[in-house]
């Protein structure tokens, strides 16, 4: 996937309204009017959000008589997910190292606590 399409996908996902629109479209195609219902913004504003999503390839616009559905296209989301997956190993290793460090600190604290209580009892 060329970088510019990946950038367009992430730019489209950066806005909470667009993410909410995509969330709604995950359950099926909807018209602009249906997509605008939960938001306190105008239809032209929703249309602008849809244009951003369309440029990113996340939705397509269709025409079925008077109804103009906007179905979701998940391929760019998969590409973004795959790109992010390259960093999963980095984060897994980082969290594993953190777990080991915390275990080491806990072991030292327990050992210190035992030694302190033994000294008090002597």
ROSE-848211 format. One record per residue (C-alpha): residue number from 1; z negated, x negated, y; residue in three letters. Coordinates in Angstrom, 2 decimals, padded with zeros to 5 digits, m for minus. Layout:
N
+-----+---------+---------+---------+------+
| seq |       Z |       X |       Y | type |
+-----+---------+---------+---------+------+
| NUM |       Z |       X |       Y |  ALA |
...
+-----+---------+---------+---------+------+
// end
This chain:
122
+-----+---------+---------+---------+------+
| seq |       Z |       X |       Y | type |
+-----+---------+---------+---------+------+
|   1 |  000.00 |  000.00 |  000.00 |  UNK |
|   2 |  000.98 | m001.58 |  003.32 |  UNK |
|   3 | m001.92 | m002.37 |  005.61 |  UNK |
|   4 | m000.72 |  000.00 |  008.34 |  UNK |
|   5 | m000.98 |  003.01 |  005.98 |  UNK |
|   6 | m004.41 |  001.92 |  004.85 |  UNK |
|   7 | m005.45 |  001.56 |  008.49 |  UNK |
|   8 | m004.10 |  005.03 |  009.23 |  UNK |
|   9 | m006.11 |  006.42 |  006.32 |  UNK |
|  10 | m009.34 |  004.83 |  007.51 |  UNK |
|  11 | m008.65 |  005.88 |  011.12 |  UNK |
|  12 | m008.12 |  009.46 |  009.96 |  UNK |
|  13 | m011.35 |  009.34 |  007.94 |  UNK |
|  14 | m013.30 |  007.95 |  010.90 |  UNK |
|  15 | m013.56 |  011.37 |  012.54 |  UNK |
|  16 | m016.12 |  013.87 |  011.14 |  UNK |
|  17 | m013.92 |  016.86 |  011.99 |  UNK |
|  18 | m011.03 |  015.41 |  010.00 |  UNK |
|  19 | m013.35 |  014.61 |  007.08 |  UNK |
|  20 | m014.57 |  018.22 |  007.15 |  UNK |
|  21 | m010.98 |  019.45 |  007.18 |  UNK |
|  22 | m010.19 |  017.29 |  004.16 |  UNK |
|  23 | m013.31 |  018.61 |  002.45 |  UNK |
|  24 | m012.08 |  022.16 |  002.98 |  UNK |
|  25 | m008.58 |  021.29 |  001.75 |  UNK |
|  26 | m010.04 |  019.80 | m001.43 |  UNK |
|  27 | m010.59 |  023.39 | m002.60 |  UNK |
|  28 | m007.01 |  024.42 | m001.81 |  UNK |
|  29 | m004.38 |  024.69 |  000.90 |  UNK |
|  30 | m005.29 |  026.52 |  004.09 |  UNK |
|  31 | m003.59 |  027.55 |  007.32 |  UNK |
|  32 | m004.41 |  026.03 |  010.70 |  UNK |
|  33 | m006.29 |  029.21 |  011.64 |  UNK |
|  34 | m008.38 |  029.05 |  008.46 |  UNK |
|  35 | m009.12 |  025.37 |  009.04 |  UNK |
|  36 | m010.16 |  026.03 |  012.64 |  UNK |
|  37 | m012.68 |  028.77 |  011.77 |  UNK |
|  38 | m015.79 |  026.63 |  011.21 |  UNK |
|  39 | m015.22 |  024.50 |  014.31 |  UNK |
|  40 | m015.96 |  025.22 |  017.93 |  UNK |
|  41 | m012.63 |  023.72 |  019.03 |  UNK |
|  42 | m009.28 |  025.19 |  019.98 |  UNK |
|  43 | m006.32 |  025.66 |  017.64 |  UNK |
|  44 | m004.37 |  022.96 |  019.54 |  UNK |
|  45 | m007.28 |  020.54 |  018.95 |  UNK |
|  46 | m007.24 |  021.35 |  015.23 |  UNK |
|  47 | m003.46 |  020.83 |  015.24 |  UNK |
|  48 | m003.97 |  017.37 |  016.74 |  UNK |
|  49 | m006.42 |  016.51 |  013.97 |  UNK |
|  50 | m003.90 |  017.76 |  011.41 |  UNK |
|  51 | m001.20 |  015.53 |  012.92 |  UNK |
|  52 | m003.45 |  012.51 |  012.47 |  UNK |
|  53 | m004.09 |  013.52 |  008.85 |  UNK |
|  54 | m000.37 |  014.09 |  008.30 |  UNK |
|  55 |  000.59 |  010.68 |  009.77 |  UNK |
|  56 | m001.91 |  009.10 |  007.39 |  UNK |
|  57 | m000.27 |  010.95 |  004.51 |  UNK |
|  58 | m003.48 |  012.83 |  003.70 |  UNK |
|  59 | m001.91 |  016.27 |  004.15 |  UNK |
|  60 |  001.56 |  017.73 |  004.14 |  UNK |
|  61 |  002.76 |  020.69 |  006.13 |  UNK |
|  62 |  004.67 |  023.41 |  004.37 |  UNK |
|  63 |  006.11 |  026.75 |  005.29 |  UNK |
|  64 |  005.86 |  029.87 |  003.17 |  UNK |
|  65 |  007.31 |  032.75 |  005.20 |  UNK |
|  66 |  004.79 |  033.26 |  008.02 |  UNK |
|  67 |  002.09 |  031.22 |  006.33 |  UNK |
|  68 |  002.06 |  027.48 |  007.02 |  UNK |
|  69 | m000.24 |  025.95 |  004.43 |  UNK |
|  70 | m001.63 |  022.43 |  004.75 |  UNK |
|  71 | m002.27 |  021.05 |  001.26 |  UNK |
|  72 | m004.25 |  017.89 |  000.67 |  UNK |
|  73 | m002.49 |  014.80 | m000.68 |  UNK |
|  74 | m005.11 |  012.59 | m002.32 |  UNK |
|  75 | m002.93 |  009.52 | m002.93 |  UNK |
|  76 | m003.96 |  007.74 |  000.30 |  UNK |
|  77 | m007.60 |  008.44 | m000.55 |  UNK |
|  78 | m007.10 |  006.81 | m003.94 |  UNK |
|  79 | m005.50 |  003.81 | m002.28 |  UNK |
|  80 | m008.48 |  003.51 |  000.09 |  UNK |
|  81 | m010.88 |  003.91 | m002.85 |  UNK |
|  82 | m009.02 |  001.19 | m004.77 |  UNK |
|  83 | m009.14 | m001.11 | m001.75 |  UNK |
|  84 | m012.88 | m000.54 | m001.38 |  UNK |
|  85 | m013.29 | m001.14 | m005.11 |  UNK |
|  86 | m012.41 | m004.80 | m004.59 |  UNK |
|  87 | m015.72 | m005.15 | m002.76 |  UNK |
|  88 | m017.80 | m003.37 | m005.41 |  UNK |
|  89 | m018.39 | m006.67 | m007.25 |  UNK |
|  90 | m019.65 | m008.31 | m004.08 |  UNK |
|  91 | m022.18 | m005.54 | m003.43 |  UNK |
|  92 | m023.25 | m005.37 | m007.07 |  UNK |
|  93 | m023.93 | m009.11 | m007.09 |  UNK |
|  94 | m025.78 | m008.87 | m003.78 |  UNK |
|  95 | m028.01 | m006.06 | m005.03 |  UNK |
|  96 | m028.61 | m007.90 | m008.31 |  UNK |
|  97 | m029.73 | m010.99 | m006.39 |  UNK |
|  98 | m032.00 | m008.82 | m004.23 |  UNK |
|  99 | m033.53 | m007.24 | m007.35 |  UNK |
| 100 | m034.19 | m010.69 | m008.81 |  UNK |
| 101 | m035.78 | m011.88 | m005.57 |  UNK |
| 102 | m038.02 | m008.80 | m005.34 |  UNK |
| 103 | m039.07 | m009.22 | m008.98 |  UNK |
| 104 | m039.93 | m012.85 | m008.24 |  UNK |
| 105 | m042.05 | m011.86 | m005.23 |  UNK |
| 106 | m043.84 | m009.16 | m007.20 |  UNK |
| 107 | m044.60 | m011.61 | m010.02 |  UNK |
| 108 | m045.99 | m014.15 | m007.55 |  UNK |
| 109 | m048.11 | m011.49 | m005.81 |  UNK |
| 110 | m049.56 | m010.28 | m009.13 |  UNK |
| 111 | m050.32 | m013.84 | m010.17 |  UNK |
| 112 | m051.95 | m014.53 | m006.82 |  UNK |
| 113 | m054.02 | m011.33 | m007.08 |  UNK |
| 114 | m055.21 | m012.25 | m010.60 |  UNK |
| 115 | m056.16 | m015.76 | m009.51 |  UNK |
| 116 | m058.03 | m014.41 | m006.47 |  UNK |
| 117 | m060.02 | m011.92 | m008.57 |  UNK |
| 118 | m060.89 | m014.63 | m011.12 |  UNK |
| 119 | m062.21 | m016.88 | m008.37 |  UNK |
| 120 | m064.40 | m014.09 | m007.05 |  UNK |
| 121 | m065.87 | m013.44 | m010.49 |  UNK |
| 122 | m066.77 | m017.09 | m011.06 |  UNK |
+-----+---------+---------+---------+------+
// end
